Amino acid sequence: MAEKVKVLVVGLGNMGASHASAYHRNPGFEIVGLMSRSIKTKAIPAELAGYPLFEDYDAALATTRPDAVSINSWPNSHAEYAIKAINAGAHVFMEKPLATNIADAQAVVQLARQKNRKLVLGYILRVHPSWMKFTELAQTLGKPLVMRLNLNQQSSGPAWTWHKNLIDSLPPIVDCGVHYVDVMCQMTGAKPVRVHGIGAKLWAEAAQPNYGHLHVTFDDGSVGWYEAGWGPMMSEVAYFVKDVIGPKGAVSIVPNPSAGKAQLEELSDSADIDKHTKTDAIQYHHAEVGPDKNFVRKDEIFTMTDEPGHQELCDREQAYFLRAILEDLDLTESMDAAVNSLRIVLAAEQSINEGRVVELA
């Protein structure tokens, strides 16, 4: 391979632009093209000006002959683009989800293994030090765990359009849900066995239900729920719940208790992607009580004042992608985990559509 990894960036929306910026500034990569179906009629970020532009994916692949392809397009194109890239000899970074159905997801993973190409999924919480700490602490609470997670987003301005367009591919409970059920699977280390979902279509302009809620049961007795809704009608009350309970206590992501009122109010912008991964502080509650039935230990607060922002997290993802290529890292666990989390959220969508609990094989 050449000294730099030649990368073709597909999709230049919120995530695509951030990943392109990471490639642009990482000396290990060389951007050889930017592709989206309407890229020549849209403004290109100043730092990315001058790179070759393509509106046809096949032509971009044939012309640039990249070592790697970064796929950040609409979810319903992910599997097709990944298969073409791998067959062209390229490694793949792909924004979540892996595909819109399990058969396509398994086909992509199988091909990556067959062709010995690296496949890195954009599970941004896996590179976030605060979320890694949150998961680590949850694993000390004993079993079973009760996991309560949500991310609701109020759609207005630019978010109105990109939320609606995303729903054309997948409902929110699937698109964002893979992140959070992946966290549940890491916390429990257990096998999901049963999924139940409920949903509602509140947004007339959206193609499918814009609100969903899933319940998942694991084979160790742990249970978790995840809630996601997008749309101009969504409430910003309790839109960000990240809470895990076990026999030994509870771990929760909370606003930093030392933050001023203005900073706390700033947290309530639900469509701001910089705040979707924000932890601020982690509260660890210890359940142990003494002979008088009072708690033995006070709650601990882990402050996360130096946590990375959204762009820094994208930088970390691409640094990991480069390392996976150059050091031939074994990505078996992360690829299997991506299929597993997708299986859970698609089972929730099936449960909503069919009005029944779905048992996982």
VENCOR-V612326 format. One record per pair of residues at least 12 apart in sequence whose C-alpha atoms are under 10 Angstrom apart, sorted by the first residue. I is the first residue (numbers start at 0). GAP is how many residues later the second one is. Records with the same first field share a line. If there is no record, write none. Layout:
I = GAP + GAP
This chain:
0 = 66 + 325
1 = 65
2 = 24 + 25 + 26 + 27
3 = 22 + 23 + 24 + 25 + 26 + 27 + 63 + 318
4 = 18 + 22 + 23 + 24 + 25 + 26 + 27 + 61 + 62 + 63 + 86 + 317 + 320 + 321
5 = 17 + 22 + 23 + 24 + 25 + 26 + 27 + 58 + 59 + 60 + 61 + 62 + 63 + 84
6 = 13 + 16 + 17 + 22 + 23 + 24 + 25 + 26 + 27 + 57 + 58 + 59 + 60 + 61 + 62 + 63 + 83 + 84 + 85 + 86
7 = 12 + 15 + 22 + 23 + 24 + 25 + 26 + 27 + 44 + 46 + 49 + 52 + 53 + 56 + 57 + 58 + 59 + 60 + 61 + 62 + 63 + 77 + 82 + 84
8 = 14 + 22 + 23 + 24 + 25 + 26 + 27 + 44 + 45 + 51 + 57 + 59 + 60 + 61 + 62 + 63 + 64 + 84
9 = 23 + 24 + 25 + 26 + 27 + 44 + 45 + 47 + 50 + 59 + 60 + 61 + 62 + 63 + 64 + 71 + 84
10 = 23 + 24 + 25 + 26 + 27 + 28 + 44 + 59 + 60 + 61 + 62 + 63
11 = 22 + 23 + 24 + 26 + 27 + 30 + 32 + 33 + 59 + 60 + 61
12 = 23 + 59 + 60 + 61 + 149
13 = 58 + 148 + 259
14 = 56 + 57 + 58 + 80 + 107 + 258 + 295 + 296 + 299
15 = 18 + 20 + 54 + 55 + 56 + 57 + 78 + 79 + 298
16 = 17 + 27 + 28 + 31 + 55 + 294 + 297
17 = 54 + 292 + 293 + 294 + 295 + 296 + 297
18 = 51 + 52 + 53 + 74 + 76 + 103 + 292 + 294 + 295 + 296 + 297 + 298 + 299
19 = 13 + 14 + 25 + 27 + 28 + 50 + 52 + 294 + 295 + 298
20 = 24 + 26 + 27 + 290 + 293 + 294
21 = 289 + 290 + 291 + 292 + 293 + 294 + 295 + 296 + 297
22 = 25 + 47 + 291 + 292 + 295 + 296 + 299
23 = 23 + 24
24 = 22 + 290
25 = 289 + 292 + 293 + 296
27 = 290 + 291 + 294 + 295 + 298
28 = 38 + 39 + 289 + 290 + 293
29 = 36 + 37 + 38
30 = 17 + 20 + 21 + 33 + 35 + 37 + 38
31 = 19 + 20 + 21 + 28 + 29 + 31 + 32 + 33 + 34 + 35 + 36 + 37
32 = 15 + 17 + 18 + 19 + 20 + 21 + 27 + 28 + 30 + 31 + 32 + 33 + 36
33 = 14 + 15 + 16 + 17 + 18 + 19 + 20 + 21 + 23 + 26 + 36
34 = 17 + 18 + 19 + 20 + 21 + 22 + 24 + 25 + 26 + 35 + 36 + 37 + 38
35 = 17 + 18 + 19 + 20 + 21 + 24 + 36 + 37
36 = 17 + 18 + 19 + 20 + 36
37 = 15 + 16 + 17 + 18
38 = 14 + 15 + 16 + 17
39 = 13 + 14 + 15
51 = 12
56 = 24 + 27 + 28
57 = 23 + 26 + 27
60 = 20 + 23 + 24 + 27 + 29
61 = 26
64 = 20 + 23 + 24 + 25
65 = 19 + 22 + 23 + 24 + 25
66 = 18 + 19 + 21 + 22 + 23 + 24 + 25 + 50 + 258
67 = 17 + 18 + 20 + 21 + 22 + 23 + 24 + 25 + 49 + 50 + 51 + 253 + 254 + 257
68 = 12 + 13 + 15 + 16 + 17 + 20 + 21 + 22 + 23 + 24 + 25 + 50
69 = 12 + 15 + 20 + 21 + 22 + 23 + 24 + 25 + 50 + 51 + 248 + 251
70 = 14 + 21 + 22 + 23 + 24 + 25 + 50 + 51
71 = 21 + 22 + 23 + 24 + 50
72 = 21 + 22 + 23 + 93
73 = 21 + 22 + 23 + 91 + 92 + 93 + 94 + 95 + 96
74 = 19 + 20 + 21 + 22 + 23 + 24 + 25 + 91 + 92 + 93 + 94 + 95 + 100
75 = 21 + 22 + 23 + 24 + 25 + 90 + 92 + 93 + 94
76 = 21 + 22 + 23 + 92
77 = 16 + 17 + 18 + 19 + 20 + 21 + 22 + 26 + 27 + 30
78 = 15 + 18 + 19 + 20 + 21 + 22 + 24 + 25 + 26 + 27 + 28 + 29 + 30
79 = 19 + 24 + 28
80 = 13 + 27
81 = 12 + 16 + 17 + 23 + 25 + 26 + 27 + 29 + 30 + 37
82 = 21 + 24 + 25 + 26 + 28 + 29
83 = 24
84 = 27 + 32
85 = 22 + 25 + 26 + 27 + 28 + 29 + 30 + 31 + 32 + 33
86 = 24 + 25 + 28 + 30
87 = 27
88 = 23 + 26 + 27 + 28
89 = 22 + 25 + 26 + 27 + 28 + 29
90 = 21 + 24 + 25 + 26 + 27 + 28 + 29 + 230 + 231 + 233 + 234
91 = 20 + 25 + 26 + 27 + 28 + 29 + 229 + 233
92 = 25 + 26 + 27 + 28 + 29 + 224 + 225 + 228 + 229
93 = 25 + 26 + 27 + 28 + 29
94 = 25 + 26 + 27 + 28 + 29
95 = 24 + 25 + 26 + 27 + 28 + 78 + 79 + 80 + 81 + 82 + 83 + 242 + 246
96 = 24 + 25 + 26 + 73 + 77 + 78 + 79 + 80 + 81 + 82 + 241 + 242 + 244 + 245
97 = 21 + 22 + 23 + 24 + 77 + 80 + 237 + 240 + 241 + 243 + 244
98 = 71 + 76 + 239 + 240 + 243
99 = 69 + 70 + 74 + 75 + 242 + 243 + 246
100 = 238 + 241 + 242 + 245
101 = 237 + 238 + 240 + 241 + 244
102 = 236
103 = 235
104 = 230 + 231 + 233 + 234 + 235 + 237 + 238
105 = 229 + 230 + 232 + 233
107 = 227 + 231
108 = 223 + 226 + 227 + 229 + 230
109 = 225
111 = 223
112 = 218 + 219 + 222
115 = 212
116 = 207 + 208 + 211 + 214
117 = 203 + 204 + 206 + 207 + 210 + 211 + 212 + 213 + 214 + 217
118 = 202 + 205 + 206 + 212 + 213 + 215 + 216
119 = 197 + 198 + 200 + 201 + 202 + 204 + 205 + 211 + 214 + 215 + 218
120 = 196 + 200 + 210 + 213 + 214 + 216 + 217
121 = 57 + 192 + 195 + 196 + 199 + 216
122 = 55 + 56 + 57 + 59 + 60 + 194 + 211 + 215
123 = 55 + 153 + 186 + 189 + 190 + 192 + 193
124 = 54 + 55 + 57 + 58 + 151 + 152 + 188 + 192
125 = 53 + 56 + 57 + 60 + 187 + 191 + 208
126 = 181 + 186 + 187 + 188 + 189 + 190 + 193
127 = 149 + 150 + 151 + 179 + 180 + 181 + 182 + 184 + 185 + 186 + 188 + 189
128 = 150 + 175 + 177 + 178 + 179 + 184
129 = 123 + 147 + 148 + 149 + 150 + 151 + 152 + 172 + 173 + 174 + 175 + 176 + 177 + 178
130 = 52 + 122 + 146 + 147 + 148 + 151 + 176
131 = 51 + 54 + 55
132 = 149 + 169
133 = 49 + 53 + 108 + 109 + 110 + 117 + 118 + 119 + 145 + 147 + 148 + 149 + 150 + 168
134 = 48 + 49 + 50 + 51 + 52 + 53 + 109 + 116
135 = 50 + 51
136 = 50 + 107 + 113 + 114 + 115 + 145 + 146 + 147
137 = 46 + 48 + 49 + 50 + 105 + 106 + 107 + 108 + 110 + 111 + 112 + 113 + 114 + 146
138 = 47 + 48 + 49 + 50 + 105 + 107 + 112
139 = 47 + 106 + 107 + 108 + 109 + 110 + 111
140 = 46 + 103 + 104 + 105 + 106 + 107 + 108 + 109 + 110 + 143 + 144 + 145 + 146
141 = 46 + 103 + 104 + 105 + 106 + 107
142 = 45 + 77 + 78 + 79 + 102 + 103 + 104 + 105
143 = 44 + 74 + 75 + 76 + 77 + 78 + 79 + 101 + 102 + 103
144 = 39 + 42 + 43 + 73 + 75 + 76 + 77 + 78 + 79 + 99 + 100 + 101 + 102 + 103 + 104 + 105
145 = 38 + 42 + 71 + 75 + 76 + 77 + 78 + 79 + 97 + 98 + 99 + 100 + 101 + 104
146 = 33 + 34 + 36 + 37 + 40 + 41 + 68 + 69 + 75 + 76 + 77 + 78 + 79 + 94 + 95 + 96 + 97 + 98 + 99 + 103 + 104 + 105
147 = 32 + 36 + 67 + 75 + 76 + 77 + 78 + 79 + 93 + 94 + 95 + 96 + 97 + 104
148 = 28 + 31 + 32 + 34 + 35 + 75 + 76 + 77 + 78 + 79 + 90 + 91 + 92 + 93 + 94 + 95 + 103
149 = 23 + 26 + 27 + 30 + 63 + 75 + 76 + 77 + 78 + 79 + 88 + 89 + 90 + 91 + 92 + 93
150 = 21 + 22 + 25 + 26 + 29 + 75 + 76 + 77 + 78 + 79 + 85 + 87 + 88 + 89 + 90 + 91 + 119 + 120 + 125
151 = 20 + 21 + 24 + 59 + 60 + 75 + 76 + 77 + 78 + 79 + 82 + 83 + 84 + 85 + 86 + 87 + 88 + 89 + 118 + 119 + 124
152 = 19 + 75 + 76 + 77 + 78 + 79 + 80 + 81 + 82 + 83 + 86 + 87 + 115 + 116 + 117 + 118 + 119 + 120 + 123
153 = 75 + 76 + 77 + 78 + 79 + 80 + 81 + 82 + 85 + 114 + 115 + 116 + 117 + 118
154 = 74 + 75 + 76 + 77 + 78 + 79 + 115 + 116
155 = 75 + 76 + 77 + 115
156 = 75 + 114
157 = 113
158 = 71 + 72 + 73 + 112 + 113
159 = 70 + 71 + 72 + 111
160 = 70
162 = 43 + 47 + 66 + 67 + 68 + 69 + 108
163 = 39 + 41 + 42 + 43 + 44 + 46 + 66 + 67
164 = 41 + 42
165 = 40 + 41 + 64
166 = 38 + 39 + 40 + 41 + 42 + 43 + 63
167 = 38 + 39 + 40
168 = 38 + 39
169 = 37 + 38 + 39 + 40 + 176 + 179
170 = 28 + 35 + 36 + 37 + 38 + 39 + 40 + 41 + 57 + 58 + 59 + 174 + 175 + 178
171 = 36 + 37 + 38 + 39 + 40 + 41 + 55 + 56 + 57 + 58 + 173 + 177
172 = 24 + 25 + 26 + 36 + 37 + 38 + 39 + 40 + 41 + 53 + 54 + 55 + 56 + 57 + 172 + 173 + 175 + 176
173 = 38 + 40 + 54 + 167 + 168 + 169 + 170 + 171 + 172 + 173 + 174 + 175
174 = 53 + 167 + 170 + 171
175 = 50 + 51 + 52 + 53 + 169
176 = 35 + 36 + 37 + 49 + 50 + 51 + 164 + 165 + 167 + 168 + 169 + 171
177 = 48 + 159 + 160 + 161 + 162 + 163 + 164 + 165 + 166 + 167 + 168
178 = 159 + 162 + 163 + 166
179 = 44 + 45 + 46 + 47 + 62 + 161 + 165
180 = 33 + 35 + 43 + 44 + 45 + 156 + 157 + 159 + 160 + 161 + 162 + 163 + 164
181 = 152 + 155 + 156 + 157 + 158 + 159 + 160 + 162
182 = 154 + 158
183 = 32 + 34 + 38 + 39 + 40 + 41 + 42 + 60 + 157
184 = 33 + 37 + 39 + 152 + 155 + 156
185 = 151
186 = 35 + 57
187 = 30 + 31 + 32 + 33 + 34 + 35
188 = 29 + 30 + 31
189 = 27 + 28 + 29 + 30 + 31 + 32
190 = 26 + 27 + 28 + 29 + 30 + 31 + 149 + 169
191 = 24 + 25 + 26 + 27 + 28 + 29 + 30 + 31 + 148 + 149 + 151 + 152 + 167 + 168 + 169
192 = 23 + 24 + 25 + 26 + 27 + 28 + 151 + 165 + 166 + 167 + 168
193 = 21 + 22 + 23 + 24 + 25 + 29 + 150 + 153 + 154 + 163 + 164 + 165 + 166 + 167
194 = 19 + 20 + 21 + 22 + 23 + 28 + 29 + 30 + 148 + 149 + 150 + 151 + 152 + 153 + 154 + 155 + 156 + 161 + 162 + 163 + 164 + 165
195 = 17 + 18 + 19 + 20 + 21 + 29 + 148 + 149 + 151 + 152 + 153 + 154 + 155 + 156 + 159 + 160 + 161 + 162 + 163
196 = 15 + 16 + 17 + 18 + 19 + 28 + 29 + 30 + 148 + 149 + 150 + 151 + 152 + 153 + 154 + 155 + 156 + 157 + 158 + 159 + 160 + 161
197 = 13 + 14 + 15 + 16 + 17 + 29 + 150 + 151 + 152 + 153 + 154 + 155 + 157 + 158
198 = 12 + 13 + 14 + 15 + 28 + 29 + 30 + 149 + 150 + 152 + 153 + 154 + 156
199 = 12 + 13 + 29 + 152
200 = 28 + 30
201 = 27 + 28 + 29 + 30 + 31 + 32
202 = 27 + 28 + 29 + 30 + 31
203 = 27
204 = 26
205 = 24 + 25
208 = 20 + 21 + 140 + 143 + 144
209 = 18 + 19 + 20 + 21 + 24
210 = 16 + 17 + 18 + 19 + 20 + 23
211 = 14 + 15 + 16 + 17 + 18 + 136 + 137 + 140
212 = 12 + 13 + 14 + 15 + 16 + 132 + 135 + 136 + 139
213 = 12 + 13 + 14 + 130 + 131 + 133 + 134 + 135 + 137 + 138
214 = 12 + 129 + 130 + 133 + 142
215 = 128 + 129 + 131 + 132 + 141 + 142 + 143
216 = 142 + 143
221 = 23 + 24
223 = 19 + 20 + 21
225 = 15 + 16 + 119
226 = 12 + 13 + 14
227 = 12
229 = 40 + 41
230 = 40
233 = 36
234 = 35
235 = 32 + 33 + 34 + 35
236 = 31 + 33
237 = 30
238 = 29 + 30 + 31
239 = 13 + 14 + 27 + 28 + 30 + 35 + 36 + 38
240 = 12 + 13
241 = 12 + 37 + 40
242 = 39 + 40
243 = 40
244 = 39 + 40 + 42
245 = 40 + 41
246 = 39 + 40 + 41
247 = 37 + 38 + 39 + 40
248 = 35 + 36 + 37 + 38 + 39 + 50
249 = 33 + 34 + 35 + 36 + 37 + 49
250 = 31 + 32 + 33 + 34 + 35 + 48 + 49 + 50
251 = 27 + 29 + 30 + 31 + 32 + 33 + 49
252 = 25 + 26 + 27 + 28 + 29 + 30 + 31 + 48 + 49
253 = 24 + 25 + 26 + 27 + 28 + 29 + 47 + 48 + 49
254 = 12 + 23 + 24 + 25 + 26 + 27 + 28 + 48
255 = 23 + 24 + 25 + 26 + 27 + 45 + 46 + 47 + 48 + 49
256 = 23 + 24 + 26 + 44 + 46
257 = 23 + 45
258 = 21
263 = 16
266 = 13
272 = 36 + 37
273 = 34 + 35 + 36 + 37 + 39
274 = 34 + 35
275 = 34
276 = 30 + 31 + 32 + 33 + 36
277 = 26 + 29 + 30 + 31 + 32
278 = 23 + 24 + 25 + 26 + 28
279 = 22 + 23 + 24 + 25 + 26 + 27
280 = 20 + 21 + 22 + 23 + 24 + 26
281 = 18 + 19 + 20 + 21 + 22
282 = 16 + 17 + 18 + 19 + 20
283 = 14 + 15 + 16 + 17 + 18
284 = 12 + 13 + 14 + 15 + 16
285 = 12 + 13 + 14
286 = 12
342 = 17
343 = 14 + 16
345 = 12
346 = 12 + 13
